[in-house]
């Protein structure tokens, strides 16, 4: 093995051991490592499927092996509004509560709340209001969260 090949091999190994946030990746379940993930939801009609993906993601890794944040904005923010139904009639309140009980954090964009005139009294109690959904996604990626857009 020449020096250049050895350096490349070391880089691959160190990349496999350390995530974007510079933290050592520890084993989780099913052959996966622990993860920090941000789910980006900006369409109410894809939000039900996105929340199903979140549940499946938790099941695959185990609740203690993942930090998971769902960032909502645009029409996706309506998933965080109590009583909302998508075009197929799915509701979100019970699913959000179950996922929050498993440690998932939820956010809703303040720009969307203002722009779409969302009644603040109807925002799900599990949702934290953040200044900007898109800025939050970028911020979390800078902190080492992996991005998922269902």
ROROSE-926190 format. One line per field, with one value per atom (N, C-alpha, C, O): residue number from 1; atom name; x, z, y. Coordinates in pm, whole numbers, plus 50000, padded with zeros to 5 digits. Example, Ala and Ser with C-alpha at 12.3 -4.5 7.8 and 13.67 -1.06 7.14 Angstrom:
BEGIN
martor <- c(1 1 1 1 2 2 2 2)
rose <- c(N CA C O N CA C O)
c1 <- c(51319 51230 51320 51424 51285 51367 51290 51341)
c3 <- c(50780 50780 50780 50846 50708 50714 50787 50804)
c2 <- c(49431 49550 49670 49668 49775 49894 50003 50114)
END
This chain:
BEGIN
martor <- c(1 1 1 1 2 2 2 2 3 3 3 3 4 4 4 4 5 5 5 5 6 6 6 6 7 7 7 7 8 8 8 8 9 9 9 9 10 10 10 10 11 11 11 11 12 12 12 12 13 13 13 13 14 14 14 14 15 15 15 15 16 16 16 16 17 17 17 17 18 18 18 18 19 19 19 19 20 20 20 20 21 21 21 21 22 22 22 22 23 23 23 23 24 24 24 24 25 25 25 25 26 26 26 26 27 27 27 27 28 28 28 28 29 29 29 29 30 30 30 30 31 31 31 31 32 32 32 32 33 33 33 33 34 34 34 34 35 35 35 35 36 36 36 36 37 37 37 37 38 38 38 38 39 39 39 39 40 40 40 40 41 41 41 41 42 42 42 42 43 43 43 43 44 44 44 44 45 45 45 45 46 46 46 46 47 47 47 47 48 48 48 48 49 49 49 49 50 50 50 50 51 51 51 51 52 52 52 52 53 53 53 53 54 54 54 54 55 55 55 55 56 56 56 56 57 57 57 57 58 58 58 58 59 59 59 59 60 60 60 60 61 61 61 61 62 62 62 62 63 63 63 63 64 64 64 64 65 65 65 65 66 66 66 66 67 67 67 67 68 68 68 68 69 69 69 69 70 70 70 70 71 71 71 71 72 72 72 72 73 73 73 73 74 74 74 74 75 75 75 75 76 76 76 76 77 77 77 77 78 78 78 78 79 79 79 79 80 80 80 80 81 81 81 81 82 82 82 82 83 83 83 83 84 84 84 84 85 85 85 85 86 86 86 86 87 87 87 87 88 88 88 88 89 89 89 89 90 90 90 90 91 91 91 91 92 92 92 92 93 93 93 93 94 94 94 94 95 95 95 95 96 96 96 96 97 97 97 97 98 98 98 98 99 99 99 99 100 100 100 100 101 101 101 101 102 102 102 102 103 103 103 103 104 104 104 104 105 105 105 105 106 106 106 106 107 107 107 107 108 108 108 108 109 109 109 109 110 110 110 110 111 111 111 111 112 112 112 112 113 113 113 113 114 114 114 114 115 115 115 115 116 116 116 116 117 117 117 117 118 118 118 118 119 119 119 119 120 120 120 120 121 121 121 121 122 122 122 122 123 123 123 123 124 124 124 124 125 125 125 125 126 126 126 126 127 127 127 127 128 128 128 128 129 129 129 129 130 130 130 130 131 131 131 131 132 132 132 132 133 133 133 133 134 134 134 134 135 135 135 135 136 136 136 136 137 137 137 137 138 138 138 138 139 139 139 139 140 140 140 140 141 141 141 141 142 142 142 142 143 143 143 143 144 144 144 144 145 145 145 145 146 146 146 146 147 147 147 147 148 148 148 148 149 149 149 149 150 150 150 150)
rose <- c(N CA C O N CA C O N CA C O N CA C O N CA C O N CA C O N CA C O N CA C O N CA C O N CA C O N CA C O N CA C O N CA C O N CA C O N CA C O N CA C O N CA C O N CA C O N CA C O N CA C O N CA C O N CA C O N CA C O N CA C O N CA C O N CA C O N CA C O N CA C O N CA C O N CA C O N CA C O N CA C O N CA C O N CA C O N CA C O N CA C O N CA C O N CA C O N CA C O N CA C O N CA C O N CA C O N CA C O N CA C O N CA C O N CA C O N CA C O N CA C O N CA C O N CA C O N CA C O N CA C O N CA C O N CA C O N CA C O N CA C O N CA C O N CA C O N CA C O N CA C O N CA C O N CA C O N CA C O N CA C O N CA C O N CA C O N CA C O N CA C O N CA C O N CA C O N CA C O N CA C O N CA C O N CA C O N CA C O N CA C O N CA C O N CA C O N CA C O N CA C O N CA C O N CA C O N CA C O N CA C O N CA C O N CA C O N CA C O N CA C O N CA C O N CA C O N CA C O N CA C O N CA C O N CA C O N CA C O N CA C O N CA C O N CA C O N CA C O N CA C O N CA C O N CA C O N CA C O N CA C O N CA C O N CA C O N CA C O N CA C O N CA C O N CA C O N CA C O N CA C O N CA C O N CA C O N CA C O N CA C O N CA C O N CA C O N CA C O N CA C O N CA C O N CA C O N CA C O N CA C O N CA C O N CA C O N CA C O N CA C O N CA C O N CA C O N CA C O N CA C O N CA C O N CA C O N CA C O N CA C O N CA C O N CA C O N CA C O N CA C O N CA C O N CA C O N CA C O N CA C O N CA C O N CA C O N CA C O N CA C O N CA C O N CA C O)
c1 <- c(50086 50000 50091 50177 50069 50151 50098 49989 50175 50141 50006 49928 49980 49855 49734 49631 49747 49638 49613 49498 49720 49707 49635 49552 49667 49601 49453 49368 49422 49282 49205 49091 49266 49201 49175 49068 49270 49251 49138 49060 49127 49020 48883 48788 48873 48746 48708 48592 48803 48776 48733 48636 48803 48766 48630 48556 48596 48465 48356 48248 48383 48286 48265 48156 48367 48358 48304 48253 48314 48275 48170 48189 48059 47953 47985 48090 47894 47914 47939 48011 47880 47895 48023 48043 48110 48236 48223 48317 48109 48088 48108 48073 48164 48182 48045 47959 48026 47900 47901 47990 47802 47791 47686 47592 47702 47605 47465 47448 47365 47225 47166 47213 47065 47003 47012 47035 46994 46982 47101 47087 47218 47338 47357 47452 47267 47278 47356 47372 47405 47467 47367 47265 47395 47311 47308 47402 47197 47179 47114 47042 47143 47072 47012 47084 46878 46809 46707 46636 46701 46595 46508 46558 46377 46279 46219 46175 46217 46170 46031 46017 45929 45791 45734 45714 45709 45655 45529 45491 45465 45341 45249 45284 45134 45041 44997 44966 44994 44947 45054 45024 45176 45279 45318 45401 45260 45297 45262 45338 45149 45109 45214 45256 45256 45360 45493 45566 45524 45648 45648 45749 45535 45526 45533 45584 45483 45497 45646 45695 45717 45862 45935 46026 45894 45956 45937 46032 45815 45788 45874 45933 45883 45964 46112 46184 46157 46296 46327 46429 46237 46252 46254 46337 46165 46157 46286 46331 46346 46467 46587 46668 46601 46719 46698 46794 46574 46545 46539 46624 46441 46414 46534 46551 46616 46730 46850 46951 46841 46955 46942 47022 46842 46821 46769 46683 46821 46766 46695 46759 46564 46487 46401 46325 46415 46339 46263 46320 46135 46051 46032 45976 46079 46065 45953 45958 45852 45740 45732 45759 45694 45667 45581 45546 45546 45456 45330 45288 45268 45144 45171 45079 45297 45331 45309 45289 45313 45292 45151 45129 45057 44920 44910 44812 45009 45011 45025 44986 45079 45097 44978 44981 44873 44752 44646 44605 44603 44506 44381 44327 44336 44213 44234 44139 44355 44380 44367 44407 44312 44307 44373 44362 44443 44498 44391 44277 44428 44326 44269 44164 44337 44285 44209 44162 44198 44124 44207 44152 44337 44424 44434 44444 44433 44457 44596 44658 44645 44784 44800 44904 44700 44715 44763 44860 44698 44733 44872 44949 44905 45036 45147 45250 45125 45224 45245 45359 45138 45151 45229 45318 45198 45270 45419 45503 45451 45591 45662 45778 45593 45651 45680 45782 45592 45614 45738 45796 45779 45898 46023 46131 46008 46123 46140 46235 46050 46058 46022 45927 46099 46070 46007 46045 45910 45837 45852 45854 45863 45871 45774 45735 45736 45650 45706 45748 45707 45767 45678 45560 45737 45665 45626 45520 45711 45677 45550 45465 45538 45419 45297 45188 45314 45202 45145 45024 45234 45190 45132 45022 45208 45168 45038 44961 45014 44892 44785 44682 44813 44718 44667 44547 44762 44730 44696 44770 44585 44542 44641 44653 44713 44815 44756 44827 44630 44565 44539 44508 44550 44525 44654 44649 44769 44896 44915 44899 44950 44972 45073 45175 45043 45128 45267 45359 45285 45416 45504 45622 45448 45522 45585 45517 45713 45785 45786 45818 45751 45753 45898 45966 45943 46078 46065 45963 46166 46153 46136 46054 46211 46209 46232 46330 46143 46158 46281 46357 46302 46416 46548 46646 46551 46673 46701 46817 46596 46613 46670 46756 46623 46676 46825 46904 46864 47006 47086 47197 47032 47099 47124 47234 47024 47038 47140 47215 47143 47243 47384 47476 47400 47530 47572 47691 47473 47501 47519 47533 47520 47546 47424 47437 47303 47183 47178 47207 47140 47121 46985 46889 46977 46855 46773 46825 46643 46550 46432 46370 46401 46286 46194 46212 46096 46005 45913 45831)
c3 <- c(50000 50000 50000 50086 49902 49898 49996 50052 50014 50114 50083 50174 49956 49917 49945 49993 49916 49944 50093 50137 50173 50319 50374 50463 50320 50364 50327 50407 50206 50163 50250 50287 50282 50367 50506 50563 50561 50693 50689 50785 50581 50569 50565 50628 50492 50484 50621 50660 50692 50825 50921 50995 50921 51014 50979 51069 50851 50811 50859 50900 50855 50900 51051 51099 51125 51271 51326 51438 51251 51301 51209 51088 51266 51188 51158 51197 51089 51050 51169 51158 51282 51401 51477 51584 51424 51490 51610 51688 51626 51738 51692 51580 51780 51748 51739 51825 51634 51614 51692 51675 51776 51859 51798 51735 51817 51762 51819 51936 51734 51775 51763 51830 51680 51656 51508 51425 51477 51338 51250 51128 51310 51234 51207 51139 51257 51238 51353 51459 51331 51437 51487 51422 51603 51654 51551 51475 51550 51450 51511 51610 51446 51469 51334 51235 51329 51201 51208 51308 51099 51084 50966 50856 50991 50887 50845 50930 50716 50660 50599 50500 50659 50613 50573 50657 50441 50394 50310 50235 50323 50250 50339 50377 50370 50460 50400 50475 50268 50205 50198 50157 50237 50249 50396 50427 50485 50628 50694 50778 50658 50719 50689 50778 50564 50524 50592 50631 50607 50674 50819 50869 50887 51027 51038 51136 50937 50933 50917 50980 50833 50817 50949 50983 51022 51153 51246 51312 51252 51338 51298 51384 51169 51121 51151 51182 51141 51171 51318 51351 51406 51549 51576 51653 51513 51533 51489 51553 51381 51328 51419 51438 51476 51556 51705 51778 51752 51895 51943 51907 52024 52066 52131 52117 52202 52275 52184 52228 52059 51967 51861 51768 51876 51773 51834 51923 51786 51814 51686 51581 51692 51573 51589 51685 51494 51496 51365 51257 51374 51257 51244 51333 51133 51106 51005 50896 51041 50950 50913 50994 50788 50739 50614 50573 50556 50442 50477 50593 50383 50418 50512 50578 50521 50615 50759 50845 50786 50923 50972 51093 50881 50923 50991 51061 50972 51046 51196 51277 51233 51373 51429 51543 51349 51392 51428 51343 51552 51601 51514 51480 51478 51400 51250 51176 51203 51058 50999 51061 50877 50798 50664 50608 50613 50479 50376 50413 50248 50144 50148 50089 50216 50231 50363 50391 50442 50567 50688 50797 50670 50784 50880 50838 51009 51111 51170 51143 51249 51295 51447 51498 51519 51663 51740 51815 51723 51800 51762 51849 51633 51588 51644 51688 51642 51697 51845 51892 51918 52061 52086 52171 52012 52028 51999 52072 51892 51857 51958 51992 52007 52109 52236 52301 52270 52386 52368 52466 52244 52215 52200 52171 52220 52219 52095 52088 51998 51878 51913 51987 51860 51879 51751 51640 51768 51656 51658 51764 51539 51529 51422 51331 51436 51338 51314 51408 51191 51148 51181 51146 51247 51281 51156 51153 51054 50928 50868 50817 50874 50821 50906 50853 51037 51126 51089 51077 51070 51032 50890 50867 50796 50655 50624 50540 50691 50666 50772 50775 50860 50964 51046 51066 51093 51176 51317 51376 51369 51504 51604 51612 51678 51772 51880 51935 51912 52014 51965 52045 51833 51778 51746 51696 51773 51747 51850 51970 51801 51887 51997 51970 52119 52234 52224 52293 52141 52123 52025 52012 51957 51856 51915 51978 51893 51935 51817 51704 51843 51738 51719 51814 51594 51558 51460 51392 51450 51361 51213 51145 51163 51021 51002 51052 50930 50905 50823 50858 50714 50628 50697 50681 50773 50848 50955 50981 51015 51116 51055 51115 50937 50869 50845 50875 50792 50766 50895 50901 50998 51129 51184 51233 51177 51228 51146 51201 51015 50932 50972 50975 51001 51047 51178 51206 51259 51387 51373 51473 51250 51227 51211 51204 51204 51182 51035 50945 51012 50878 50829 50906 50701 50642 50573 50492 50606 50538 50490 50567 50361 50300 50242 50127 50321 50269 50160 50106)
c2 <- c(49882 50000 50124 50139 50210 50331 50436 50421 50541 50643 50710 50735 50740 50805 50715 50762 50585 50491 50481 50473 50481 50473 50596 50585 50713 50837 50833 50871 50788 50779 50680 50707 50567 50467 50524 50500 50597 50659 50760 50770 50836 50935 50867 50914 50756 50682 50627 50636 50572 50516 50625 50606 50739 50846 50904 50943 50910 50959 50863 50907 50735 50636 50641 50608 50681 50683 50813 50816 50921 51052 51112 51115 51160 51222 51367 51418 51435 51574 51665 51764 51632 51715 51688 51746 51602 51575 51482 51469 51417 51328 51184 51148 51104 50963 50896 50916 50817 50748 50618 50535 50600 50481 50388 50434 50257 50163 50186 50221 50165 50174 50033 49941 50016 49886 49854 49941 49726 49681 49716 49730 49731 49763 49911 49950 49996 50141 50202 50141 50323 50402 50504 50530 50563 50671 50784 50803 50858 50963 51087 51080 51200 51327 51362 51375 51378 51393 51506 51522 51583 51683 51640 51618 51629 51603 51736 51814 51763 51889 51867 51796 51928 51910 52046 52133 52062 52190 52173 52263 52056 52032 51948 51837 52001 51931 51797 51704 51787 51663 51554 51441 51585 51481 51462 51376 51539 51536 51403 51354 51343 51215 51108 51034 51100 51005 51036 50945 51164 51204 51158 51109 51172 51128 50976 50923 50907 50760 50725 50631 50799 50779 50802 50727 50906 50936 50816 50774 50762 50647 50528 50462 50501 50389 50410 50315 50533 50567 50539 50480 50583 50555 50405 50356 50332 50188 50119 50023 50167 50105 50126 50035 50248 50280 50259 50232 50270 50270 50414 50496 50445 50583 50651 50772 50577 50636 50659 50715 50617 50624 50732 50737 50819 50920 51049 51047 51161 51294 51333 51345 51351 51376 51501 51513 51592 51717 51729 51710 51759 51783 51934 51998 51990 52133 52151 52094 52231 52255 52403 52492 52424 52560 52548 52437 52660 52664 52584 52586 52513 52442 52325 52276 52278 52171 52210 52124 52340 52389 52356 52345 52340 52308 52172 52145 52085 51958 51984 51900 52100 52137 52213 52260 52226 52298 52194 52114 52196 52099 52099 52204 51978 51962 51962 51937 51989 51991 51852 51753 51845 51722 51747 51856 51646 51658 51622 51595 51622 51596 51455 51429 51363 51227 51207 51097 51314 51307 51265 51246 51250 51216 51334 51449 51304 51405 51381 51277 51473 51468 51468 51425 51516 51539 51416 51426 51303 51183 51132 51089 51136 51090 51178 51128 51309 51401 51374 51373 51351 51324 51195 51193 51090 50963 50980 50927 51053 51073 51162 51138 51265 51352 51271 51294 51178 51092 51005 50958 50983 50904 50991 50941 51122 51212 51297 51375 51286 51369 51512 51536 51606 51748 51802 51764 51891 51950 52101 52162 52161 52306 52356 52282 52482 52549 52689 52757 52730 52856 52977 52980 53075 53199 53277 53340 53275 53344 53285 53357 53153 53085 53117 53141 53118 53150 53287 53303 53385 53520 53522 53572 53466 53472 53400 53446 53290 53212 53236 53169 53333 53374 53254 53237 53173 53057 53105 53184 53057 53090 53027 52905 53112 53063 52973 52888 52992 52908 52766 52678 52743 52610 52535 52422 52595 52528 52418 52439 52300 52184 52220 52283 52181 52215 52153 52198 52053 51992 52069 52039 52167 52242 52368 52450 52383 52503 52601 52562 52725 52827 52874 52912 52870 52913 53029 53040 53117 53232 53196 53258 53097 53064 52915 52860 52849 52707 52675 52584 52747 52717 52750 52677 52857 52891 52785 52753 52731 52627 52499 52435 52462 52344 52362 52272 52476 52502 52504 52449 52565 52572 52432 52403 52346 52210 52131 52050 52153 52087 52132 52051 52260 52310 52245 52230 52205 52141 51990 51919 51940 51798 51711 51589 51769 51689 51647 51726 51523 51472 51516 51519 51551 51608 51500 51423 51494 51403 51485 51559 51473 51540 51434 51393 51389 51285 51338 51263)
END
